Each structure stands twice: as structure tokens, then as C-alpha cells.
């Protein structure tokens, strides 16, 4: 197979991340970068092109694929330009600022006959894949709740992420990943309703906290919570990282940290219901919330996964050459954008929104 020649628009954080990864990947040849700020190109690696403009990169005949890693509000126009130049396209998330934008992007890429997908590399996060492996295994029985959370301490965002007009804020930044993971965990399950609380805790324009509750037609209630200013002094349990919790009628599972640690947890036996008889203990009549007796709580190791973000581009290479399907399909990204619209509507009105 010939190498796929990729040019990248944008040499910010994600541009640098792509540079580190793609210069080492077999099957891909990184051609170079463009950026609307020439200073961003000063540290581009030797041997890579530094294009004078986005247009020069897009029209370079040696570029097969344009990877768009520019600010969120630039995605729409850059996708249309690349498509009309006959280039295949990978776009960073969120793919668009609205459903209307995405629908036009889809129409133009289809008319131009180019490949179009989105960089949702966090489908390969080890923490997510561990939680998904637990879910897929059925070992917890009938699952009733799944919680995904991400907590930070720094509060403020940086650069263009602090401006609404440029697609800033945590719902656009991390929310799109967390929602995509939750939907991809449960393929085929439809969302019946959405309720969201979205706040600007210490930022002036953009959201830095959200809690999203989704009720699915498989009787699972999923919760996604993020806070950039969610403080604690508990430093040894990966508080300022990722957390998953899955609860079923045969056990629970917790997964903590981007490099996940956790357990599947069960009980050696349920308390027996005693009808018509008054029983008091130090923990109260239910005895559910006191310290468990020794041997009551049993643990099992989490399933082992071996995934990393490079897997996204491994799939892309094979799919590009027709050997498999692209992992990230545009209808999936459209569903996430539609869900984000419902989340915003719920946050604005304070009401639950019927969804699918």
C-alpha cells in the first residue's frame, strides 16, 4: 500500500500531538502544516513543509488528506474548501458548530466524492474501553446506571477556548468526547430523555461545568459530569482525572484514571428481608449503609484492554485503502451534535427534553 500523504491545518496543541504521532506511523507520510498564525509554524519539525496559507496546503498535489485541527468555528469552511479541491478529509471534533453546518459539509463532500470522517480518538481511551468491556461482558447483570465523570482543579481555559464565537467551552471541548463514548458504549440504545445543568462557574463566557442525565430505552440512566473547578484534597485516588461507575443487579464496577485502576465489586449475599419484625442495628433498620461485615464485599479484577490513540489512525489507514470500515461514521457524529443541542436546550430551560 502506498503511504497516505497528510497535510494538517493548525499547529496548536492537537497539531503538535498529530505531528508527534504521525511522523512515526507506518502507512502515513506527514507532508506539513499551515496555520493562520505564522509563529505557530516556527517549531515544525525539519523536513516538513511550512505552508504560507491554508489554501496552499489544500491545493498541494502531494497532499491526499487534509487533517483539520483549526479552531472549532473554522471547521465548516475548511471542510468545504478541502472537499472542493478533491481532498479527503479528517476533521477534529466537534466536527461542526451546528447540525446545519454539518449537513452542508456532508452534502458537499458527497458531491465532491471525497472521504470524510472525524477524529474521535477517545473511543480508544483505555479507561473507556475498560468500562465498555465490563458493559459488553454482561457480568454485572441488568445494568441500571452508568456514570462518566471528569474533574479538574485549574478552572480556567486557555487561548480561543474562552470565546463562545470560536467554539470554546467544555461542552464543545470534552463534552463531545464524553457523550460520544456513552453513545458508542450502547449501540442501538435510544435516548428517551435528556436533562442537563450547564454552568459558568468561574469563566465569563463559556461553560466550565455540566451534568447531563440521559434515560435510555434499555432502562439505563447515564450520567455525564465534568467540572474544571471541582476541588478536593484527595490526591491519591486520581480525583483530578476520569471516573466510571457501572451498577447492575449482580454487582458494580468502578474504573478510575486515564490509566485505569478499579475493580468489579459484588456482595457475598444479600440481607434477608424480615417482614413484620422490628430490627435495629447501629446502622439503622435497613443495615444497608453501615460498614459491611468481613467477607461480605468481594472483588474481581477488571478486564484488561490494550488500546491507544494510534489505533484510530491504524483503522484510518485500513479503511482508506478499502480493507475495513471507518470507525467513526458521520451519522454518529451528527447524533452527538443533535444530543448537544438537546443538552443546551435543557440547560437553558431547566426542563427535561424528549429526544429519540
Long-range contacts (C-beta under 8 A, 24 or more apart in sequence): 1-27, 1-317, 1-321, 3-27, 3-28, 3-29, 4-28, 4-29, 4-64, 4-65, 4-316, 4-317, 4-320, 5-29, 5-31, 5-62, 5-63, 5-64, 5-65, 6-30, 6-31, 6-63, 6-64, 6-65, 6-66, 6-67, 6-90, 7-31, 7-32, 7-33, 7-34, 7-49, 7-51, 7-57, 7-58, 7-60, 7-63, 7-65, 7-66, 7-67, 8-32, 8-33, 8-34, 8-66, 8-67, 8-68, 8-69, 9-33, 9-34, 9-35, 9-54, 9-57, 9-58, 9-66, 9-67, 9-68, 9-69, 9-70, 9-78, 10-34, 10-35, 10-40, 10-68, 10-69, 10-70, 10-71, 10-92, 11-35, 11-40, 11-41, 11-44, 11-69, 12-40, 12-69, 12-159, 14-69, 14-92, 15-40, 15-69, 18-67, 18-69, 19-44, 19-45, 19-48, 21-309, 21-310, 21-313, 22-313, 23-48, 25-310, 25-313, 25-314, 25-317, 27-317, 28-313, 28-317, 31-60, 31-62, 31-63, 32-57, 33-57, 35-70, 36-70, 54-78, 54-81, 55-81, 58-82, 58-85, 58-87, 59-85, 63-87, 64-88, 65-89, 65-90, 65-115, 65-320, 66-90, 67-91, 67-92, 67-119, 68-92, 71-160, 71-166, 71-167, 72-97, 72-166, 72-167, 72-168, 72-172, 73-97, 73-165, 73-166, 73-167, 75-101, 75-105, 76-101, 76-104, 76-105, 79-105, 79-108, 79-109, 79-116, 80-104, 80-105, 80-108, 82-114, 83-108, 83-109, 83-111, 83-112, 83-114, 83-116, 84-108, 84-112, 86-112, 86-114, 87-114, 88-114, 88-115, 88-116, 88-320, 89-114, 89-115, 89-116, 89-117, 90-117, 90-118, 90-119, 90-316, 91-116, 91-117, 91-118, 91-119, 92-118, 92-119, 93-118, 93-119, 93-120, 93-176, 93-177, 93-180, 93-333, 94-167, 94-172, 94-176, 94-333, 94-336, 94-337, 94-340, 95-330, 95-333, 95-337, 96-337, 97-167, 98-337, 98-341, 99-334, 99-337, 99-338, 99-341, 102-330, 102-333, 102-334, 102-337, 103-334, 106-330, 106-334, 115-320, 115-326, 116-330, 117-316, 117-326, 117-328, 117-329, 117-330, 118-328, 118-330, 118-333, 119-312, 119-328, 120-177, 120-180, 120-312, 120-327, 120-328, 120-333, 121-309, 121-312, 122-177, 122-180, 122-181, 122-309, 123-180, 123-181, 123-184, 123-312, 123-327, 123-328, 124-307, 124-308, 124-309, 124-311, 124-312, 125-181, 125-242, 125-258, 125-307, 125-309, 126-258, 126-259, 126-260, 126-305, 126-306, 126-307, 126-308, 127-242, 127-244, 127-255, 127-257, 127-258, 127-259, 127-260, 128-181, 128-185, 128-244, 129-305, 129-307, 130-244, 130-255, 130-260, 130-262, 130-302, 130-303, 130-305, 131-185, 131-244, 131-246, 131-253, 131-255, 132-184, 132-185, 133-302, 133-303, 133-305, 134-246, 134-253, 134-255, 134-264, 134-302, 134-303, 135-185, 135-186, 135-246, 137-303, 139-250, 139-251, 139-264, 140-246, 140-247, 140-248, 140-249, 140-250, 140-251, 140-252, 140-253, 140-264, 141-248, 141-249, 141-250, 141-251, 142-219, 142-248, 142-249, 142-250, 143-220, 143-246, 143-247, 143-248, 144-219, 144-220, 144-221, 144-247, 144-248, 144-249, 145-220, 145-221, 145-222, 145-223, 145-245, 145-246, 145-247, 146-182, 146-185, 146-220, 146-221, 146-222, 146-223, 146-244, 146-245, 146-246, 146-247, 147-222, 147-223, 147-224, 147-225, 147-243, 147-244, 147-245, 147-246, 148-178, 148-181, 148-182, 148-222, 148-223, 148-224, 148-225, 148-242, 148-243, 148-244, 149-223, 149-224, 149-225, 149-226, 149-242, 149-243, 149-244, 150-174, 150-178, 150-225, 150-226, 150-227, 150-241, 150-242, 150-243, 151-226, 151-227, 151-230, 151-232, 151-239, 151-240, 151-241, 151-243, 152-227, 152-228, 152-229, 152-230, 152-240, 153-228, 153-229, 153-230, 153-231, 153-240, 154-228, 154-229, 155-201, 155-202, 155-203, 155-208, 155-228, 155-229, 156-202, 156-203, 156-208, 156-228, 157-203, 157-206, 157-208, 157-228, 161-206, 162-203, 162-204, 162-205, 162-206, 163-205, 163-206, 164-205, 164-206, 168-205, 168-206, 169-203, 169-205, 169-206, 169-207, 169-208, 170-206, 170-207, 170-208, 170-209, 170-210, 170-226, 170-228, 171-198, 171-207, 171-210, 171-340, 171-343, 171-344, 172-340, 174-226, 175-210, 175-212, 175-224, 175-226, 175-340, 175-343, 176-336, 176-340, 178-224, 178-226, 179-212, 179-224, 179-336, 179-339, 179-340, 179-343, 180-332, 180-333, 180-336, 182-214, 182-222, 182-224, 183-332, 183-335, 183-336, 183-339, 184-332, 186-216, 186-218, 186-220, 189-216, 189-217, 189-218, 189-220, 190-216, 190-217, 190-355, 190-356, 191-215, 191-216, 191-217, 191-339, 191-355, 191-356, 192-216, 192-217, 192-354, 192-355, 192-356, 193-352, 193-353, 193-354, 193-355, 194-339, 194-342, 194-343, 194-346, 194-352, 194-353, 194-355, 195-346, 195-351, 195-352, 195-353, 196-342, 196-343, 196-344, 196-346, 196-347, 197-347, 198-343, 198-344, 198-347, 201-227, 201-228, 201-229, 202-229, 210-343, 210-347, 212-343, 214-339, 214-355, 217-356, 253-302, 255-302, 260-302, 262-302, 263-299, 263-300, 263-301, 263-302, 264-299, 264-300, 264-301, 264-302, 265-297, 265-298, 265-299, 265-300, 266-297, 266-298, 266-299, 266-300, 267-292, 267-296, 267-297, 267-298, 268-295, 268-296, 268-297, 268-298, 269-296
